[in-house]
Amino acid sequence: MGDIVRSQCRLPRELNDWLIERAKQETRSKNAQLVVELRTRRAELEDEAVCRGCASDAPASPTSRQEEVSERD
């Protein structure tokens, strides 16, 4: 358990009930389901960040390119 941190958190009852139900559906403990849900959300956020990064690396719009060409002429 060297890389595991023991934690205690408070959840709203409806979120706790949802988590328990999800854990039953997936045949996991509530704790294991919480880890899965958090990892899933973290991956989603990381993917969104990568997508935002890709959008800023995207080539300029055709209008912007046309303006660049016009400025050179």
N, CA, C and O atoms as a GROMACS GRO file, in nm:
protein
  292
    1MET      N    1   0.082  -0.119   0.000
    1MET     CA    2   0.000   0.000   0.000
    1MET      C    3   0.086   0.126   0.000
    1MET      O    4   0.040   0.231   0.045
    2GLY      N    5   0.207   0.119  -0.048
    2GLY     CA    6   0.296   0.233  -0.049
    2GLY      C    7   0.247   0.348  -0.135
    2GLY      O    8   0.272   0.464  -0.102
    3ASP      N    9   0.178   0.319  -0.244
    3ASP     CA   10   0.131   0.427  -0.331
    3ASP      C   11  -0.017   0.457  -0.312
    3ASP      O   12  -0.078   0.525  -0.395
    4ILE      N   13  -0.074   0.408  -0.206
    4ILE     CA   14  -0.215   0.431  -0.175
    4ILE      C   15  -0.224   0.525  -0.056
    4ILE      O   16  -0.155   0.506   0.045
    5VAL      N   17  -0.309   0.626  -0.068
    5VAL     CA   18  -0.332   0.721   0.040
    5VAL      C   19  -0.469   0.694   0.098
    5VAL      O   20  -0.568   0.688   0.025
    6ARG      N   21  -0.473   0.679   0.224
    6ARG     CA   22  -0.601   0.659   0.292
    6ARG      C   23  -0.670   0.794   0.303
    6ARG      O   24  -0.609   0.893   0.344
    7SER      N   25  -0.798   0.799   0.267
    7SER     CA   26  -0.870   0.926   0.266
    7SER      C   27  -1.012   0.905   0.317
    7SER      O   28  -1.068   0.796   0.310
    8GLN      N   29  -1.066   1.010   0.366
    8GLN     CA   30  -1.204   1.008   0.412
    8GLN      C   31  -1.273   1.130   0.353
    8GLN      O   32  -1.221   1.241   0.362
    9CYS      N   33  -1.387   1.110   0.292
    9CYS     CA   34  -1.457   1.225   0.235
    9CYS      C   35  -1.606   1.216   0.268
    9CYS      O   36  -1.658   1.109   0.299
   10ARG      N   37  -1.671   1.330   0.259
   10ARG     CA   38  -1.815   1.337   0.282
   10ARG      C   39  -1.883   1.355   0.147
   10ARG      O   40  -1.840   1.437   0.066
   11LEU      N   41  -1.987   1.278   0.124
   11LEU     CA   42  -2.062   1.286  -0.002
   11LEU      C   43  -2.207   1.318   0.027
   11LEU      O   44  -2.261   1.275   0.129
   12PRO      N   45  -2.270   1.392  -0.061
   12PRO     CA   46  -2.416   1.406  -0.048
   12PRO      C   47  -2.480   1.268  -0.060
   12PRO      O   48  -2.432   1.183  -0.135
   13ARG      N   49  -2.587   1.247   0.012
   13ARG     CA   50  -2.651   1.115   0.016
   13ARG      C   51  -2.685   1.063  -0.124
   13ARG      O   52  -2.663   0.946  -0.153
   14GLU      N   53  -2.738   1.150  -0.212
   14GLU     CA   54  -2.778   1.102  -0.345
   14GLU      C   55  -2.656   1.058  -0.427
   14GLU      O   56  -2.666   0.965  -0.506
   15LEU      N   57  -2.543   1.125  -0.408
   15LEU     CA   58  -2.422   1.085  -0.478
   15LEU      C   59  -2.368   0.953  -0.422
   15LEU      O   60  -2.321   0.868  -0.498
   16ASN      N   61  -2.375   0.938  -0.292
   16ASN     CA   62  -2.333   0.813  -0.229
   16ASN      C   63  -2.421   0.696  -0.278
   16ASN      O   64  -2.369   0.589  -0.310
   17ASP      N   65  -2.552   0.718  -0.283
   17ASP     CA   66  -2.643   0.613  -0.330
   17ASP      C   67  -2.614   0.576  -0.475
   17ASP      O   68  -2.614   0.459  -0.513
   18TRP      N   69  -2.588   0.680  -0.558
   18TRP     CA   70  -2.555   0.656  -0.698
   18TRP      C   71  -2.426   0.574  -0.710
   18TRP      O   72  -2.418   0.480  -0.788
   19LEU      N   73  -2.327   0.611  -0.629
   19LEU     CA   74  -2.198   0.542  -0.632
   19LEU      C   75  -2.214   0.396  -0.591
   19LEU      O   76  -2.155   0.306  -0.652
   20ILE      N   77  -2.291   0.371  -0.488
   20ILE     CA   78  -2.316   0.234  -0.443
   20ILE      C   79  -2.385   0.154  -0.553
   20ILE      O   80  -2.349   0.039  -0.579
   21GLU      N   81  -2.485   0.214  -0.618
   21GLU     CA   82  -2.557   0.145  -0.726
   21GLU      C   83  -2.464   0.114  -0.843
   21GLU      O   84  -2.468   0.004  -0.898
   22ARG      N   85  -2.380   0.211  -0.881
   22ARG     CA   86  -2.283   0.188  -0.989
   22ARG      C   87  -2.187   0.075  -0.952
   22ARG      O   88  -2.154  -0.010  -1.035
   23ALA      N   89  -2.143   0.075  -0.828
   23ALA     CA   90  -2.050  -0.029  -0.782
   23ALA      C   91  -2.115  -0.168  -0.791
   23ALA      O   92  -2.051  -0.264  -0.831
   24LYS      N   93  -2.240  -0.177  -0.753
   24LYS     CA   94  -2.311  -0.305  -0.763
   24LYS      C   95  -2.321  -0.350  -0.908
   24LYS      O   96  -2.300  -0.467  -0.939
   25GLN      N   97  -2.353  -0.257  -0.997
   25GLN     CA   98  -2.366  -0.290  -1.140
   25GLN      C   99  -2.234  -0.339  -1.198
   25GLN      O  100  -2.233  -0.426  -1.286
   26GLU      N  101  -2.125  -0.285  -1.150
   26GLU     CA  102  -1.993  -0.319  -1.201
   26GLU      C  103  -1.922  -0.425  -1.117
   26GLU      O  104  -1.808  -0.461  -1.145
   27THR      N  105  -1.990  -0.476  -1.016
   27THR     CA  106  -1.934  -0.577  -0.924
   27THR      C  107  -1.802  -0.529  -0.865
   27THR      O  108  -1.700  -0.598  -0.871
   28ARG      N  109  -1.807  -0.410  -0.806
   28ARG     CA  110  -1.690  -0.351  -0.741
   28ARG      C  111  -1.731  -0.302  -0.603
   28ARG      O  112  -1.850  -0.289  -0.572
   29SER      N  113  -1.633  -0.275  -0.522
   29SER     CA  114  -1.661  -0.207  -0.396
   29SER      C  115  -1.690  -0.060  -0.426
   29SER      O  116  -1.658  -0.009  -0.533
   30LYS      N  117  -1.750   0.005  -0.331
   30LYS     CA  118  -1.777   0.149  -0.348
   30LYS      C  119  -1.646   0.225  -0.366
   30LYS      O  120  -1.638   0.315  -0.450
   31ASN      N  121  -1.546   0.189  -0.290
   31ASN     CA  122  -1.416   0.256  -0.301
   31ASN      C  123  -1.356   0.235  -0.440
   31ASN      O  124  -1.308   0.330  -0.501
   32ALA      N  125  -1.358   0.112  -0.489
   32ALA     CA  126  -1.304   0.084  -0.622
   32ALA      C  127  -1.381   0.160  -0.729
   32ALA      O  128  -1.322   0.209  -0.826
   33GLN      N  129  -1.513   0.171  -0.713
   33GLN     CA  130  -1.594   0.245  -0.810
   33GLN      C  131  -1.561   0.393  -0.806
   33GLN      O  132  -1.555   0.458  -0.910
   34LEU      N  133  -1.538   0.446  -0.689
   34LEU     CA  134  -1.500   0.587  -0.677
   34LEU      C  135  -1.369   0.612  -0.750
   34LEU      O  136  -1.355   0.714  -0.818
   35VAL      N  137  -1.274   0.522  -0.738
   35VAL     CA  138  -1.145   0.536  -0.807
   35VAL      C  139  -1.168   0.533  -0.958
   35VAL      O  140  -1.110   0.614  -1.031
   36VAL      N  141  -1.251   0.441  -1.005
   36VAL     CA  142  -1.280   0.432  -1.149
   36VAL      C  143  -1.346   0.561  -1.198
   36VAL      O  144  -1.307   0.614  -1.302
   37GLU      N  145  -1.443   0.611  -1.125
   37GLU     CA  146  -1.513   0.733  -1.166
   37GLU      C  147  -1.418   0.852  -1.169
   37GLU      O  148  -1.423   0.932  -1.263
   38LEU      N  149  -1.332   0.864  -1.070
   38LEU     CA  150  -1.237   0.976  -1.067
   38LEU      C  151  -1.135   0.966  -1.180
   38LEU      O  152  -1.101   1.066  -1.243
   39ARG      N  153  -1.086   0.844  -1.205
   39ARG     CA  154  -0.991   0.827  -1.315
   39ARG      C  155  -1.055   0.857  -1.450
   39ARG      O  156  -0.992   0.916  -1.538
   40THR      N  157  -1.180   0.817  -1.465
   40THR     CA  158  -1.253   0.844  -1.590
   40THR      C  159  -1.267   0.994  -1.609
   40THR      O  160  -1.243   1.046  -1.718
   41ARG      N  161  -1.306   1.063  -1.505
   41ARG     CA  162  -1.324   1.209  -1.515
   41ARG      C  163  -1.190   1.278  -1.541
   41ARG      O  164  -1.184   1.372  -1.620
   42ARG      N  165  -1.084   1.232  -1.476
   42ARG     CA  166  -0.952   1.291  -1.499
   42ARG      C  167  -0.912   1.274  -1.645
   42ARG      O  168  -0.861   1.368  -1.707
   43ALA      N  169  -0.934   1.155  -1.701
   43ALA     CA  170  -0.901   1.129  -1.842
   43ALA      C  171  -0.981   1.220  -1.934
   43ALA      O  172  -0.928   1.272  -2.033
   44GLU      N  173  -1.110   1.241  -1.902
   44GLU     CA  174  -1.193   1.331  -1.983
   44GLU      C  175  -1.136   1.472  -1.981
   44GLU      O  176  -1.127   1.537  -2.085
   45LEU      N  177  -1.099   1.520  -1.864
   45LEU     CA  178  -1.044   1.655  -1.852
   45LEU      C  179  -0.911   1.668  -1.925
   45LEU      O  180  -0.884   1.770  -1.988
   46GLU      N  181  -0.828   1.564  -1.917
   46GLU     CA  182  -0.700   1.567  -1.988
   46GLU      C  183  -0.722   1.566  -2.138
   46GLU      O  184  -0.651   1.636  -2.212
   47ASP      N  185  -0.819   1.489  -2.185
   47ASP     CA  186  -0.852   1.487  -2.328
   47ASP      C  187  -0.901   1.623  -2.374
   47ASP      O  188  -0.864   1.670  -2.482
   48GLU      N  189  -0.986   1.687  -2.293
   48GLU     CA  190  -1.035   1.820  -2.327
   48GLU      C  191  -0.920   1.919  -2.336
   48GLU      O  192  -0.917   2.004  -2.425
   49ALA      N  193  -0.825   1.909  -2.244
   49ALA     CA  194  -0.710   2.000  -2.245
   49ALA      C  195  -0.627   1.978  -2.371
   49ALA      O  196  -0.579   2.074  -2.430
   50VAL      N  197  -0.609   1.853  -2.411
   50VAL     CA  198  -0.533   1.823  -2.532
   50VAL      C  199  -0.607   1.877  -2.653
   50VAL      O  200  -0.546   1.934  -2.743
   51CYS      N  201  -0.738   1.860  -2.656
   51CYS     CA  202  -0.818   1.910  -2.769
   51CYS      C  203  -0.809   2.061  -2.777
   51CYS      O  204  -0.798   2.116  -2.887
   52ARG      N  205  -0.814   2.130  -2.663
   52ARG     CA  206  -0.801   2.276  -2.665
   52ARG      C  207  -0.663   2.315  -2.716
   52ARG      O  208  -0.649   2.413  -2.789
   53GLY      N  209  -0.562   2.237  -2.679
   53GLY     CA  210  -0.427   2.263  -2.728
   53GLY      C  211  -0.418   2.242  -2.877
   53GLY      O  212  -0.350   2.318  -2.947
   54CYS      N  213  -0.486   2.140  -2.927
   54CYS     CA  214  -0.486   2.113  -3.072
   54CYS      C  215  -0.556   2.225  -3.147
   54CYS      O  216  -0.515   2.263  -3.256
   55ALA      N  217  -0.662   2.276  -3.088
   55ALA     CA  218  -0.738   2.384  -3.154
   55ALA      C  219  -0.650   2.507  -3.170
   55ALA      O  220  -0.660   2.577  -3.270
   56SER      N  221  -0.566   2.536  -3.073
   56SER     CA  222  -0.480   2.654  -3.084
   56SER      C  223  -0.366   2.630  -3.183
   56SER      O  224  -0.308   2.726  -3.234
   57ASP      N  225  -0.334   2.504  -3.210
   57ASP     CA  226  -0.230   2.470  -3.307
   57ASP      C  227  -0.286   2.457  -3.448
   57ASP      O  228  -0.211   2.442  -3.545
   58ALA      N  229  -0.419   2.464  -3.460
   58ALA     CA  230  -0.483   2.445  -3.590
   58ALA      C  231  -0.442   2.556  -3.685
   58ALA      O  232  -0.414   2.668  -3.641
   59PRO      N  233  -0.438   2.526  -3.813
   59PRO     CA  234  -0.401   2.630  -3.910
   59PRO      C  235  -0.503   2.744  -3.907
   59PRO      O  236  -0.617   2.725  -3.866
   60ALA      N  237  -0.461   2.857  -3.948
   60ALA     CA  238  -0.548   2.974  -3.951
   60ALA      C  239  -0.666   2.950  -4.043
   60ALA      O  240  -0.660   2.868  -4.135
   61SER      N  241  -0.772   3.021  -4.018
   61SER     CA  242  -0.891   3.008  -4.102
   61SER      C  243  -0.860   3.060  -4.242
   61SER      O  244  -0.765   3.137  -4.259
   62PRO      N  245  -0.937   3.020  -4.342
   62PRO     CA  246  -0.911   3.068  -4.479
   62PRO      C  247  -0.912   3.220  -4.487
   62PRO      O  248  -0.832   3.277  -4.562
   63THR      N  249  -0.998   3.286  -4.414
   63THR     CA  250  -1.004   3.432  -4.416
   63THR      C  251  -0.872   3.490  -4.367
   63THR      O  252  -0.819   3.584  -4.426
   64SER      N  253  -0.820   3.434  -4.258
   64SER     CA  254  -0.693   3.482  -4.205
   64SER      C  255  -0.581   3.460  -4.305
   64SER      O  256  -0.495   3.547  -4.321
   65ARG      N  257  -0.581   3.347  -4.372
   65ARG     CA  258  -0.478   3.319  -4.471
   65ARG      C  259  -0.488   3.417  -4.587
   65ARG      O  260  -0.387   3.464  -4.639
   66GLN      N  261  -0.610   3.446  -4.628
   66GLN     CA  262  -0.631   3.540  -4.738
   66GLN      C  263  -0.578   3.678  -4.699
   66GLN      O  264  -0.517   3.747  -4.781
   67GLU      N  265  -0.600   3.718  -4.574
   67GLU     CA  266  -0.551   3.848  -4.528
   67GLU      C  267  -0.400   3.849  -4.528
   67GLU      O  268  -0.338   3.950  -4.564
   68GLU      N  269  -0.338   3.737  -4.488
   68GLU     CA  270  -0.191   3.729  -4.489
   68GLU      C  271  -0.137   3.745  -4.629
   68GLU      O  272  -0.039   3.817  -4.651
   69VAL      N  273  -0.199   3.678  -4.726
   69VAL     CA  274  -0.154   3.686  -4.865
   69VAL      C  275  -0.173   3.829  -4.916
   69VAL      O  276  -0.086   3.883  -4.983
   70SER      N  277  -0.287   3.890  -4.884
   70SER     CA  278  -0.314   4.027  -4.929
   70SER      C  279  -0.211   4.123  -4.872
   70SER      O  280  -0.167   4.215  -4.942
   71GLU      N  281  -0.172   4.104  -4.748
   71GLU     CA  282  -0.076   4.192  -4.685
   71GLU      C  283   0.061   4.181  -4.751
   71GLU      O  284   0.135   4.279  -4.757
   72ARG      N  285   0.096   4.062  -4.802
   72ARG     CA  286   0.226   4.043  -4.867
   72ARG      C  287   0.229   4.107  -5.004
   72ARG      O  288   0.336   4.148  -5.051
   73ASP      N  289   0.114   4.117  -5.071
   73ASP     CA  290   0.110   4.170  -5.208
   73ASP      C  291   0.126   4.318  -5.216
   73ASP      O  292   0.124   4.375  -5.325
   0.00000   0.00000   0.00000
